[in-house]
C-alpha cells in the first residue's frame, strides 16, 4: 500500500500551535477553542478585522518548525513503514510559502530523521499524487484530477460534518484502513 | 493534457550555473565543459578529491536562486498554459535541501510570477505524480510506481545514450509531443 499523510493537523499540531501562540501574543483578543472550530482554515472563522494578525502568527518565521507532533502520529508513521508499506508526507505549502517550505523539511528531519525528508511531497494539488489512501484533515480536497486514493478524514472538530468518508481519530488506528468499508 | 516539467536543466540552467561559479571560484581546478559531460549528476564525473568542493558550489546559499533560465523555456511554459494545458513544475530537491527548497520557489516566482509557485510539486519520487508527459533531463527516473507519464528526455550531452525515448531539444518544440510517436 502507498499511504499519503498530510502534515498539518495529522502529523504536526498546526491548530494547537496557532492557539498557543495567539493566546500568548494577543491575550486581549478573542480566540476560538479547538473544539469550537467549525471551518477548515482559521481565516474562515476568525473575524475579518483580526485576519492580518491571525495570518502573521502562522506565517511567522519559526512557527511551522515549532509545531508539536500530534500524539501517536510519529510512532504510527514508523510502524506503517516497518510493516512494509510506502509512506509519503503529502503536504501543501501555505500561500505565504516563505517560511513554511523549508521549515516543513526541518520539522520532518527533527522528528523523524533526515531520511524521512526524502518522503516529503510538497504540492498544492494532492489529486495529482498517487496512493491508496490520503489521510488528511481537510474535508474537501480539491485539484484537477480524480484522485487515485481514498480520502480518509483525519478527525478534527471542523470536519465532523463530513459523513460519507471513512474517518480516523488517531494514526495509531491506521490498521483499520486495511478492513475495507 | 497534464505536462510535468522538471526544473534543473529544463527550466533553470543548473549545469551552466555550476560551471560559471566553479570556474570563477576555482580557476586553477580542472573543469568539465558542458559538451563533455557524460553523467547525470556532476558527482559521478568530477574526480573524487574534488567532490566536496563541487557540492559546496551547488549547495551554496543563493546558487539555485541565481540560475539563469534555459533560453526559450519560460516562454514555452506560458504558451503551453495559454493553449489550455495543465503545467506543473515537478522537481526533486537536492539531498542537501537547506538552500534549494525555498530557492526553487523564489526562482519560479521571480521568473514566472507568484501564481506559478503554486504549480510546484517538490518530490524525490516523480513516479508518484500523475501526468501525460514528464519532460526531464534525467535519463533514468526512478521511483516506486510505474509512471503514468511518458518520459520525454530533455536533450543534454549526458543523456544522449538514451535512444528509446522521445527527445526534446527545446521546450519551444513542445507541440511535437502532440504528434504521437
Interface residues (C-beta under 8 A of the other chain):
Chain A: X2 X86 X88 X93 X95 X97 X98 X101 X102 X105 X117 X118 X119 X120 X121 X122 X123 X124 X125 X128 X129 X130 X131 X144 X145 X148
Chain B: X2 X86 X88 X93 X95 X97 X98 X101 X102 X105 X117 X118 X119 X120 X121 X122 X123 X124 X125 X128 X129 X130 X131 X144 X145 X148
